[in-house]
């Protein structure tokens, strides 16, 4: 079986509530930096010193424990290659994925030559710790975990992650913390990481900082692990514009915090609306909500699209039959989405 990421439709109009982006856009201070990019900066290979220092201060780790990547997708792929190099077609190394999960995990493992082992989440999206532990063997080389999960928004208990890393010392355990800014939880700086050098943490600046179009993220791990990962990362994959914008984005804390507050208020607004119309949902620690509209899911997706609101149908993923994922960002956007949902459901009834 082969795996490929199915890219969602790119839309140029309406509300993009289907990609978990920052729907307010980046900080205006970032745009000021972009306007000041010089001819020389565009012509020369970028210097990453300032960007690395800014991220190191932000995450409170040593700069030697970090590697910038062209979006977290590149970080996931590079980690997959590092873990699965030497895998053979006759006797492949294994990669554990816990669906529902970000499709790039299986796609990257497959591209790197590994055999994807799917260990689905338990009923109601409970994390299957015991079955993941049982699935680890001598050929396991990487375990992909998202915290909080995409598409459910549910947080994996810290103890479960630590137990998996301890049980697979020969494998990389990559923790995708794309939505950690919204959850307020992270393994970065956790004392357990001093001994668990097989853990790699990925952070993106696409979601809460609004830099998805600039493609910039970071991997954090032990110095030895980051040194090994740099062997499979291109030397200049992060462009000069992203490198210049990142320190400014991180420094504008008031803009960032205001967006996090809007996202939280948007989730509460959406929860209340879904309660009113009797739709099941899962409380989320991320910037989106997964809701089970059941047989109404297609009507919701199409009806919202007709009203200029784009959401993501997740029905084909494990345990997600009839489910739709809705980004919760700018409060006014969420209100428009809520009004449209009520029109569609109440009109149909």
N, C-alpha and C positions, 0 to 999 in steps of 0.2 A: 504494500500500500504506500502511495506517495501522498505528501501533504503540501498544500499551497495556501498562502494567505489570500483570502478573498477580499479584495479592496472594496470598501463601500463606495457607493456613488458619490462623486464630487458634485456639490451643488453650488451655484453662484448666487442664489437668491433664497429668501426665506430664512427661517431660524434653523441653524445647524445644531440640533439637539441629539444628534446620532453618533458623534465622534468623541464625546467627553472632552472637548476643547474648552479653553477659557473663552466664554461667549461674550466677554466684555472687551477682549483684545488685550494686548500687552500694555505695560506702563507707557504713558506718553513720554517719559524720560528715555525709554528705549528707542522710540521713533526719532527723538532728537539726535541720538547717537547715530542711527542709520543715515540720517540726512548729512551728517558730518564726515562720513567715510571718505577718505581722500583717494586720489588716483593711485598714489603709491601703496596705500593699504590694500586696495583691490588688486594691485599688480604683484605684490610680494606674498610669499608664503607667510602664514600668520604666526605670531608669537603668542603662545598660550599662557605665559607666566602670570599675567594679571588675572585671567579667568580662573586658572587653577588656584591661585591664592585666595580669590574671592570665594570659591566653592569650599576650600579648606576651612576658611573662617566660618562660613555658613554652617557647615556640617560638623565643625569642631574636630577635625581629624588632620593628620599630617598630610602634606601635599604628596608625599611619596606613596600614600595609600589610595591615590585617586588616578583615574584615567578618563579624560574627556572622550566622548564618542559622538558620532553623527546620529543623534537621536538614540533612544534606548534600544531601538531595533538593532542597530549595529552592535551595541554592547551585548545584547542577547546572542546575536550570531557569533561574535568573536568568542564569547564564553563557551558556546556550543562547540566551536571548532577546537578550542583549546582542550576541552574535556574529551572530545570524541576522536581526536587524531589517532590514527593507527587502527581504527575500526575496519574490519574486513567484511565483505559481503557474505562470506561463508560462516563467519563467527562474529557478528557485529557487537559492538558495545551498546549498552542500553541507556535510554533517556526516559525518565519518569515524568509524565504529565498528568495533572489531576483535573480533569474536566468537570464542569465547564471552565475553560481557561482561554487566555489570549492565544489566538491561532498561530502566532509567530513562534511559539515554543516548539510545537510539533514540526512546523515548517523548517525551522533552523536545525533541529536535531536531524531531520531527514536529509537536509542539504549537506550536513556535515558527515553523513554516512552512518549515523546511529540508527538503532531500531527503537521506535517509539513504543513505550509501554504505557497504556492508558489505565489509570486507576481512578475511576469516577468517584465523585463526592457521594457521601451517604444521602439518605432521604432528607429533604428540606435543606440541602446544601451543607450539612454538617461535615467537617473536615475528617477524612477517613485515616486518621493517624495509624491505627493498627495495620490496616491493609497496605498503606505506603511502606511501613516498616517491613512487612512480610514480603513486599515486592522488591526490596533492595537485595541484590546478590553481588557476586564477585565481578559481574560484567557491567553493573550499574556505574555510569561515569558522570551523570548529571541528573539533578532533580530540580524541576522548575516549580516555584511557588510564587503566587501573587498575594501581596498583603497590603491593603485589603484586596479581595478577589475582584476580578473583572470577568463576568458581568454582574455578580451578585452584590458586591460591596461589603461582603462579610469578612471580618478580620480572622486570620488564623491565630490561635493562641500561641504566644511566645514559646511556651513549654513544648508545643508540638514541633515547632521549627528546630529548637535546640535538640530535641530527641532524634529527629531525622538526621541532623548534621552529625551527631555523635555516632549514630548507627551506620553512617556511610562515610568513614574517614577517607576512603579512596576515591570519593566522588565529589564533584563540585555541587553545592546546593546554592542555586541562584535565587535570591529573593527580589522579585520585581516590586519595588516600592513606588510605582508611578503615582499612586494616590495617597502617599504618606502625608503630604501637606494637609490634606483634608481630614485624615484620620487622627493625626497628631501622634501616631505611634511609629517607631522605627527601631531597627536593630543596630543602626549606626551608633557607636559609642557604648553599646552593651558590653559589660565586663566579660560575658561568656565568649565574645569573639577573640579574646586574647588566646584562647586554647583552640577554638574552632576556626582554624585558618582555611578550611574548605568552603566557608561561606563567602559568597560574592553578593553585594547589594547593588542594585541598579536604581538610580534616581533620574527622573526626567524633569526638564524645565518646560515641557510642553503644556502641562495641564494647569497648574495654579499660576504659573508665571506667563502664560500666553505666548510661548516661543515655539509652538509646534511647527510653524512655517520656516523657522531658522534651523531646526534640527540640531538640538544640542542636549546632551545628557552626560551622566558620569557613572562610572563603576567605582565602588569602594570595597576594599578588601585589605588583607595583610600586604605588607610591602613585597614579600616573596610572590604572592599570588598576582598582584598587579604587575610586577616585573614580567611574569610569565605571560600574562594577558597582552602586554604591550608587544610581544613577539608576533601576535596575530592581528594587531590593530594597525591600519595604515598610519603613517606618521603625520599626515596633514588632512585627515578626513573631516575635521570640524573647520568650517570656513571662517574667514576673517571677520565677516559681519557678525556671525554668531558669537565668536570669541570676544568681540568688542561689546556686544549687547549684554552678555551674561552678567558681568559685574554690576552694571547699572540696574538690571532687573532685580538682582538680589538685594541691592541697596535700597530700593524703593519699597520699604516694608509697609508703609501706610497703604499704598495701593494694593499690595498683595493681601494684607490682612482684611481690607475692605471687601475684596472679592471672596475671600474665604467666608466672611460673615454673610454675604449675599447667598453663597451656595448653601450654607446651613439653613438660612431662612427659606430658600427655595425648596429644600427637601421637606421642611415642615409644611409648606404650602401644598406641595404635591401629596404628601401623606394624607393631609386633611381631605383633599379632593378625592383621593382614591377610597378613603373610608366612606365618604358620602355616597359614592356610586357603587360601593360594595365590591371593589377590586382588590385581590390579594397582592401584597407587595412585601419586600424584605427591607428592613431598616438598613440603611447603607452608611458606611464610614467613608465613602468616596464622594465624587461630584456627580453622581447619577443614581437612579433608582430603577430596580428591576421589578416590573409589575406583570402579574399573570392575568391577561385579559381573556384567556381561553379562546373560545370560538369567535370572540369579537376581535381578536388580535389583528387580523387582516383588515377588518373594517377600520380599526383605530389607525393603523399605519397609513392606509390609503386616504382615510378621511383627514388626518392631520396633514399629509402631504398636499392635499387639495387646498388646504387652508394656509399653506406656506410654512408648515412646521414639520421638520424632518426628524424622525426617531428611528431607532434600530430594532428591527425584528430579530430576536434571538431564539426563535422557536426551534431551530435545527440543532441547538447545542444540548448536551446531556442535561436532562432534568428541567429544561426550559421550554417545554411545549406550551405554546400559547403566550409566551412571555415577550415583553417589549422593554427595551432599556431606554431611559429618558435622561438626558443630561440636565443637571440642576445647577445653573449658574446665575445669570442676571435675573433678578426677581421679576422684572416686567416680562421677560421671555417666558418664564415659568407660568406666570399668570395667563399669558396668551395660550399656552399649551393646555393649561387646566380648563380654561373656558371652552376651548375646542373639544377636549375630551368629553366634557359634560354635554356639549351640543350633539356630538356624535352618538353617545350612549343613550341619552335621554330621548333624542329624536328617534332612535331605532326602537325604543321601548314604548 
